[in-house]
Amino acid sequence: MTITSSSTDTVVSAALAALTAVRDPELDEPITALGFVASCTVSCDGQATVRLRLPTYFCAPNFAFLMVADAYDAVTSVRGVTSAEVILEDHFASDAINAGVAAQAGFVRSFDGEAVAELGDLRAQFLRKAVMAGTDQVCRPLTAAGVTPAELLALTLGAVPPSPELARLRQRRAELGLPAGDDAPLLIDPQTGKRIAASAVPLHLRKARVTRAGIEANTSICSGMFRVRYPEGWSL
Amino acid sequence: MYEKDGEKYFIVDSHMHYWNAAPSNWVKGAENYAKGWIECFHAYQGLGPADTHWPIEKFMAYTEDDLMKDVFDDGHVDIAVFQPTYLKEWYAEGFNTTERNAALGEKHPGMFIANTRFDPRDGDNGLEELRRNVERYGSKGVKLYTAEWNNGSRGYKLSDPAAYRYLEKAQELGIKNIHVHKGPTIWPLDKDSFDVSDVDHAATDFPELNFIVEHVGLPRIEDFCFMATQEPNVYAGLSVVIGGLMHARPKFFAKVMGELLFWVGEDKMTFGSDYGIWEPKWQVEGFVDWEMPDDPELSDYPRLATTGKKKILGLNAAKLYDIKVPAEFLVPAQAGAPAAQDASQLVQLSPRGGRPPDARGCAPDRKTATLSGAQPRAERRT
């Protein structure tokens, strides 16, 4: 990653910090950690330029669009940035995505005649998967320590020992508008937010586990492809 | 065949290709796509062992001799199943057509099975082409890309009425196996190519057909697993799983295998090398040597013994394609149901299923069983 060194250093740092909040919706990891931010520069009059790159030329354009649009929003919200340009490089839909995000056109207008729905539902669907995967991350250490499924069912988020995994799970739940406070149950249906029924706990935990395995496997393949494509830029 | 430690394995490579992606085959005006596609495939090869990587020039247009040596002489494969991929919008003669595959197959009788393809958006002409291909090449299977573009359409679902018309015709013509690409996406925009629910519907309504979900629905293995648990005629095609993970990310490979063994079971998993992305040699040898790592995090996954490896590497696909396997390679018949169906705590009767589980907690009739949390099938159908 190249970062300009000038009097704009603090603005660049702030822009990079803002970009850490942008995640690949499918992999549920920050684009900065995945190596997707190729460069971030800010000119002396506050014009920010962010270059993004992805594991393949054909990465799904819907996810790519979300990342470019989120990066644009993140950087323009930084104090000291007067305007922003986010450029997706080396992608079959680079032109449509870059122009669409720059014009704040939304996904459907950016792909005139090719896309019929905006991407909010897709994002929510993958966030629910992140909640399931996060449930496994939080529950497995507890189970390994001898906590039974019935005891897991009775736990609230506030009763689980603090950990980065718990914080992440709470944050993903909050993003979906699901209960995330101390008194919220640990095991909830990511669709409805309701506590899981006692009889469904084993299946819920198994689903959480396979969902996590799926995301991890996918991340493995994507980061492997990224490393082949950009041997210098790989980071996760 | 492959022999190791006195055990003999009959190898069916149920998913491989013979493509031509040389620049001379690129459609004018679509060069970027044609180049981007093959470069993307080539990057996948990078996930295999370094000594199996090819230069891009060879990768674009490996020869018949390369294929015969890599797959059969060195790769231990007994029978290989060609899966066509047309992509005629980018490749003038197609990327990997039924004709191209079959022409090679005809030179080597008994070594290949030539699958064909269809696209339900091709109307009556497509049905006629399907009939011709089945008659000409004796195809017993098709490879489908539900996310493929076609004349302004951005993809289709296997549950569409037009697709049902094709599935009916295919069945009538003697097709048994429907390989569906549900994996790493390449093209679609809002049409969600990972979604496997259309396979679920089709598998229920065409119980005589087998549905092999290639690449196990990556990046949605979980959706695939729940569906496969409920559908006896749905299989997990391991192309990309072994090639993309076993060498590059062994720990995640172990997890994915553990999940598939739990939900789908060793009787319904099939090996496919995805050649020319990856050579079969290292995949077959590595898979025979593979064992679930001794790691507390993986300790409750089912184990995979020699018998299961024999099934996955060849015997399961041999059944699907009616391949006669010499007795020395066979394993004793056994139930082999996945743990998920045996786990009374996981599968419970739907509110409409009237019959109680048997003594072991198995649902007696899998069609009446539903995973809790999912809607009962009859309601989902509407």
HADDOCK unambig.tbl for C-alpha pairs under 7 A between the chains (distance, minus, plus):
assign (segid A and resid 56 and name CA) (segid B and resid 40 and name CA) 5.95 0.50 0.50
assign (segid A and resid 57 and name CA) (segid B and resid 36 and name CA) 5.88 0.50 0.50
assign (segid A and resid 57 and name CA) (segid B and resid 40 and name CA) 6.62 0.50 0.50
assign (segid A and resid 58 and name CA) (segid B and resid 186 and name CA) 4.98 0.50 0.50
assign (segid A and resid 58 and name CA) (segid B and resid 187 and name CA) 6.49 0.50 0.50
assign (segid A and resid 59 and name CA) (segid B and resid 185 and name CA) 6.93 0.50 0.50
assign (segid A and resid 59 and name CA) (segid B and resid 186 and name CA) 6.26 0.50 0.50
assign (segid A and resid 60 and name CA) (segid B and resid 185 and name CA) 6.16 0.50 0.50
assign (segid A and resid 60 and name CA) (segid B and resid 186 and name CA) 6.32 0.50 0.50
assign (segid A and resid 60 and name CA) (segid B and resid 187 and name CA) 6.62 0.50 0.50
assign (segid A and resid 60 and name CA) (segid B and resid 188 and name CA) 6.90 0.50 0.50
assign (segid A and resid 60 and name CA) (segid B and resid 189 and name CA) 6.96 0.50 0.50
assign (segid A and resid 61 and name CA) (segid B and resid 189 and name CA) 5.96 0.50 0.50
assign (segid A and resid 62 and name CA) (segid B and resid 189 and name CA) 5.79 0.50 0.50
assign (segid A and resid 62 and name CA) (segid B and resid 190 and name CA) 6.55 0.50 0.50
assign (segid A and resid 115 and name CA) (segid B and resid 189 and name CA) 6.08 0.50 0.50
assign (segid A and resid 115 and name CA) (segid B and resid 190 and name CA) 5.44 0.50 0.50
assign (segid A and resid 116 and name CA) (segid B and resid 190 and name CA) 6.64 0.50 0.50
assign (segid A and resid 117 and name CA) (segid B and resid 190 and name CA) 6.49 0.50 0.50
assign (segid A and resid 200 and name CA) (segid B and resid 372 and name CA) 6.42 0.50 0.50
assign (segid A and resid 202 and name CA) (segid B and resid 345 and name CA) 6.28 0.50 0.50
assign (segid A and resid 202 and name CA) (segid B and resid 346 and name CA) 6.23 0.50 0.50
assign (segid A and resid 203 and name CA) (segid B and resid 346 and name CA) 4.94 0.50 0.50
assign (segid A and resid 210 and name CA) (segid B and resid 222 and name CA) 5.55 0.50 0.50
assign (segid A and resid 210 and name CA) (segid B and resid 259 and name CA) 6.25 0.50 0.50
assign (segid A and resid 211 and name CA) (segid B and resid 222 and name CA) 5.32 0.50 0.50
assign (segid A and resid 213 and name CA) (segid B and resid 255 and name CA) 6.17 0.50 0.50
assign (segid A and resid 213 and name CA) (segid B and resid 256 and name CA) 6.27 0.50 0.50
assign (segid A and resid 214 and name CA) (segid B and resid 219 and name CA) 6.23 0.50 0.50
assign (segid A and resid 214 and name CA) (segid B and resid 220 and name CA) 6.21 0.50 0.50
assign (segid A and resid 214 and name CA) (segid B and resid 221 and name CA) 5.35 0.50 0.50
assign (segid A and resid 214 and name CA) (segid B and resid 222 and name CA) 6.55 0.50 0.50
assign (segid A and resid 215 and name CA) (segid B and resid 219 and name CA) 6.78 0.50 0.50
assign (segid A and resid 216 and name CA) (segid B and resid 252 and name CA) 6.81 0.50 0.50
assign (segid A and resid 217 and name CA) (segid B and resid 252 and name CA) 5.60 0.50 0.50
assign (segid A and resid 218 and name CA) (segid B and resid 218 and name CA) 6.82 0.50 0.50
assign (segid A and resid 218 and name CA) (segid B and resid 219 and name CA) 5.59 0.50 0.50
assign (segid A and resid 220 and name CA) (segid B and resid 249 and name CA) 6.63 0.50 0.50
assign (segid A and resid 221 and name CA) (segid B and resid 244 and name CA) 6.56 0.50 0.50
assign (segid A and resid 224 and name CA) (segid B and resid 47 and name CA) 6.42 0.50 0.50
assign (segid A and resid 225 and name CA) (segid B and resid 43 and name CA) 5.87 0.50 0.50
assign (segid A and resid 225 and name CA) (segid B and resid 44 and name CA) 6.33 0.50 0.50
assign (segid A and resid 228 and name CA) (segid B and resid 43 and name CA) 5.96 0.50 0.50
assign (segid A and resid 228 and name CA) (segid B and resid 46 and name CA) 6.18 0.50 0.50
assign (segid A and resid 229 and name CA) (segid B and resid 43 and name CA) 6.83 0.50 0.50
